[in-house]
Every structure is written in structure tokens, then in C-alpha cells.
């Protein structure tokens, strides 16, 4: 009887395992929300902003997208003016599938010149020139 009970417990533990093995890769991260109409786009890759100078009118949105293989940021040279935080890299997932990097959107409501840099790589510099 003890042997039957012991075998039953072993069978129950083996069949009741919560470990599942799946050959399906995890889902990709969600895509970035669509840009606002008439957005100006800046690529962040190869340790540079492309284009590094953007000229636009008040109310025109700008979208920076990290297309590189490392994290970057879009940080105003004027403390507290604007800061994207960390823009994660694009890269590939554990299965070698590419995915898009993070984006940062900003609409400038006041005319002026807004120099910025990457807080991780200070040699990366750009400027947004906003006119009325």
C-alpha cells in the first residue's frame, strides 16, 4: 500500500508541474504610437542625431527615434527644459528578431533655439530652431 501511495505521489508531482516548455518566442514589444501629423523626424544612431539641426515653426512636433544599438537620450542644454529620459536601443531580441527602439516626441510652443545633447554620449549634439 505504501508503495502504491508513493508511486501515486510521484506521478502526481510529475504531472502537476507548472513548468511549460514552448517553442513560441515571446511577443515583440508594442510598436511606438503613430507620430502626430506633420512631425519632423530625427534618427538617433551611430552616436549622432540625423539631422543634427532641425528648423520648424511653432507647434510642429519633433519625433526622435533611437535606431542605434545602444541607449541614448535627448536632453536640453538648458536644465529642465526637456529630457527624453533613456531611449532604449532598437536591436534584436533573444531570437534574433529586430525591434524598434524607443521614441520621444516634443512639440515646441515658443519660438527660439533649443540646443540639446545625449546625456550618455556628450559628443552627440543637436539643435532645434523654432520660428513663428
C-alpha positions as CSV (number, residue, x, y, z in Angstrom):
1,X,0.0,0.0,0.0
2,X,2.8,2.4,0.9
3,X,4.5,1.7,-2.5
4,X,1.3,2.4,-4.4
5,X,0.8,5.6,-2.4
6,X,4.4,6.7,-3.0
7,X,4.1,6.0,-6.8
8,X,0.9,7.9,-6.8
9,X,2.6,11.0,-5.2
10,X,5.5,10.8,-7.7
11,X,3.0,10.6,-10.6
12,X,1.0,13.5,-9.2
13,X,4.1,15.7,-8.8
14,X,5.4,14.9,-12.3
15,X,2.1,15.6,-14.0
16,X,1.2,18.6,-11.9
17,X,4.4,20.6,-12.8
18,X,3.7,24.2,-13.7
19,X,6.7,24.4,-15.9
20,X,5.7,24.7,-19.5
21,X,8.0,24.5,-22.5
22,X,7.0,26.3,-25.5
23,X,8.8,26.8,-28.8
24,X,6.9,30.1,-29.4
25,X,9.1,33.2,-29.0
26,X,7.9,36.0,-26.6
27,X,5.8,38.7,-28.3
28,X,7.7,41.7,-29.6
29,X,7.4,45.0,-27.7
30,X,4.5,47.1,-28.7
31,X,5.1,49.5,-31.6
32,X,5.5,53.2,-30.9
33,X,2.4,55.2,-31.2
34,X,1.9,56.9,-34.5
35,X,3.5,60.3,-34.8
36,X,1.5,63.5,-34.8
37,X,0.6,64.8,-38.3
38,X,3.3,67.0,-39.9
39,X,6.0,65.7,-37.5
40,X,9.7,66.2,-38.1
41,X,11.8,63.1,-37.6
42,X,15.3,62.8,-36.1
43,X,17.1,59.5,-36.1
44,X,19.4,58.7,-33.2
45,X,22.1,56.2,-34.3
46,X,25.8,55.9,-34.9
47,X,26.4,58.3,-32.0
48,X,24.8,61.2,-33.8
49,X,21.4,62.9,-34.4
50,X,20.4,62.9,-38.0
51,X,19.7,65.6,-38.9
52,X,21.5,67.4,-36.2
53,X,19.8,70.7,-36.9
54,X,16.1,71.0,-37.4
55,X,14.2,74.1,-38.4
56,X,10.5,74.3,-37.9
57,X,7.6,76.5,-36.9
58,X,5.9,76.8,-33.6
59,X,3.6,73.9,-32.9
60,X,5.3,71.4,-35.2
61,X,6.1,68.2,-33.4
62,X,9.5,66.5,-33.4
63,X,10.0,62.8,-33.0
64,X,13.4,61.3,-32.1
65,X,13.8,57.6,-32.7
66,X,16.7,55.5,-31.3
67,X,17.7,53.4,-34.3
68,X,21.1,52.6,-32.8
69,X,22.4,49.6,-30.9
70,X,22.9,51.4,-27.5
71,X,20.7,53.6,-25.3
72,X,20.7,57.3,-25.8
73,X,18.7,60.4,-24.6
74,X,17.5,63.7,-25.9
75,X,18.4,66.2,-23.2
76,X,18.1,70.0,-23.4
77,X,21.3,72.0,-22.8
78,X,19.1,74.3,-20.6
79,X,18.4,72.5,-17.4
80,X,14.9,71.3,-17.1
81,X,13.7,72.4,-20.5
82,X,13.1,69.0,-21.9
83,X,14.5,65.5,-21.4
84,X,13.5,62.2,-23.0
85,X,14.9,60.0,-20.3
86,X,16.6,56.8,-21.6
87,X,15.7,55.9,-25.1
88,X,16.3,52.2,-25.3
89,X,18.1,50.8,-28.3
90,X,16.4,49.0,-31.2
91,X,18.5,45.9,-31.6
92,X,17.3,42.3,-31.7
93,X,15.5,40.1,-29.2
94,X,16.8,36.7,-27.9
95,X,15.7,35.0,-31.1
96,X,17.5,37.5,-33.4
97,X,14.3,39.3,-34.4
98,X,14.8,43.1,-34.9
99,X,12.6,45.5,-33.0
100,X,12.2,49.3,-33.0
101,X,13.9,51.5,-30.4
102,X,12.2,54.0,-28.2
103,X,10.8,57.3,-29.4
104,X,10.5,60.7,-27.8
105,X,8.0,63.3,-29.1
106,X,8.1,67.0,-28.3
107,X,6.2,70.0,-29.6
108,X,7.8,73.4,-29.2
109,X,5.3,76.1,-28.3
110,X,7.7,79.0,-28.2
111,X,10.0,80.4,-30.9
112,X,13.7,80.1,-30.1
113,X,16.8,78.0,-30.4
114,X,16.9,74.8,-28.4
115,X,20.3,73.1,-28.3
116,X,20.4,69.5,-26.9
117,X,22.7,66.6,-26.4
118,X,22.7,62.9,-25.4
119,X,23.4,62.6,-21.7
120,X,25.2,59.3,-22.2
121,X,27.4,60.5,-25.1
122,X,28.1,64.2,-24.6
123,X,29.7,64.4,-28.1
124,X,26.2,63.9,-29.6
125,X,24.7,67.3,-30.1
126,X,21.8,68.8,-32.0
127,X,19.7,71.9,-32.2
128,X,16.0,72.7,-32.8
129,X,15.4,76.1,-34.3
130,X,11.7,77.2,-33.9
131,X,10.3,80.2,-35.7
132,X,6.8,81.8,-35.7
